[in-house]
Amino acid sequence: MKIILTHEVSGLGAAGDVVDVKDGYARNYLIPRKFAIRWTKGGEKDVAQIRRARKIHEIQTIEQANAVKAQLEGVKVRLAVRSGDAGRLFGSVTPADVASAIKAAGGPEVDKRRIELGSPIKTLGAHETSVRLHPEVAAKVNIEVIAA
């Protein structure tokens, strides 16, 4: 099935790309989560609009990405969450939580879809996450999860 991506999907493509995927993947995952729309002849107009919006929001050059990477790696991010007695969290830390904690710590604004958590963060302590700034540049951000 041909689809048009509306958001960046790891391993598949960026917003505005027209890709061919298996029918089930498109019907059951990409389209319901609004990561993609079905490809049509009229959809080509949408592709141009999505690409223009992507150009405005994305980091243009590797130099810009490296500058943002330096800012991110220099920020101490602390995230206060509710937890139990044994240090386990009630739920887990989401990429949206990480993005808001980076902004609150004085770092640059980061899109939550660019934050990659290796595994769900469900305990207190220090954790490392990755932020994809550019196809060739990723920043490592250390997050300290503390009890609220």
Secondary structure, DSSP 8 states (H G I E B T S, - for coil): -EEEESS-BTTTB-TT-EEE--HHHIIIIITTTTSEEE--STHHHHHHHHHHHHHHHS--SHHHHHHHHHHHHH--EEEEE-B-TTSEEEEEE-HHHHHHHHHHTT-----GGGEE-SS-EEESEEEEEEEEEETTEEEEEEEEEEE-
